């Protein structure tokens, strides 16, 4: 059998639900290996079609979506509201999510792990690739990050693309320079503060309340061009901004906070949004 490989084909930025961590932002790099017979061109699959076909399907199926393991026993929903579900956390609190179907992915498993997501994508790719391609192997992996990073989730209602989905996320490094020198302590502080966090915009908040479980909750709702979105989270799993939550505004927010703390110092924040992209703010 002949094999064709494409490393670093795409990056999937998404969110998933975990019983303990709650709503988790993630970024996985996708590597692909195709096996099969050579076609009339002497190829397993034309490289020019890899991005057009394979990358498109991977991106459309998982990227900027919320991945939900259907087998988790703490998952429930009301049949009268099929677009709304509840996710019970191990600490006794819960997450409530409502969105159009296209904003979520359902897995037939109890937990979200790379191998299960890869199997889902491999199955869908086999259905659209030429008959000479007999095997599809997808490897999903995290970027190797030297230094501090955090997992965050957000939604951008004003975005015209898939970033408008209320629960998509990223695994993001952060670099903070103070007076021209990298400050690892500040980087670690922000990565701890934003570990598994939802970064919310104050203008999207419609309700704050204490639930029957005694937990303080915050509810976000908005309507975007893909439909209506709503998300209720324990307040201690949320970090609020007075602005939208684009990466540009996130970098500016962190830089402003640090400038208040160190008013005479030069501050530079390089905030990533997943792998290899982001924003810089200097104060």
Steps between C-alpha positions, in 0.01 A plus 500: 500500500613854422471784749477877476540722804427863578626635832356817652208491260282722717438616856164425660396766753200376697352445845392187681330403823679316780338374825756676721662770290168614357514698177848459351652689208732292284720522190612182326730469201383247241743270314361271230625175342317350200563146383396326180574420139653745256259665257558573129726792598716276719362656816302383802331841509588825328663742745308785337176339623616440856405842631202530272347173620659365819574829680154630414324199653714505815441872546127484430439201726681603820664841471332776706244258643417364845578128520268306733545136608151354488593210729565714806246414770480861618360617166126574483249694295130570472328347197297819467826693453722274287750780435565548874694263726636493856842374600544400866846563640669289766497793746117504496457800269385490138539656155198573277550553125266591214600547137421398142598144406791618287678637807543159671645155432369190678740216578400144584726485804519595867796738465654716229842365402697547174458139385119516511485830311751362247282190444200721427698697241654188344154351449372812326806534280480141378155576362622779269849391391565308174464121497876448470547658847435207732629627836481837675698572816466828686725596788379785720762650728566803715762755406820476705506819709808615685368718779160595637167445327131487581183343364223754436155498341304794361243608241503802268143591409607771253721264302366409157663156503504208744661700783145619578430160659471559873722211612812456291850527635874480483809369680719808500852597602565844646819704501542801727801731477569759767760767423624294209546176694273199510314467832431132557335563837235726343443247224443225755267724700273567202506137389383398847232770507367390160529125541187349336321836497210649308584856394166681484385842386297704748259613231393139435398433862124469546484356850696434817343277763559248777379153408324246720843343549624822664734577208518847346435486123529740210298463178608632160258532210518652155368465147745478210448426133529123563220511761437540870763407759488471879744375763473479879815439704610509864626851559836380631572343160454832319730799445313813394609771258329836446568456127462226242736207540705508180866410547592861428284617790623217722863606443407863568314407819794307643741778406277763663474296819877461517558868427282590799709265713833627363429858384863597436590182310479422129257213446465284189245217482498243223174307538445202274172372364580133460808415290716754321268800504381764743546865595759729658430788738764737633459756776 
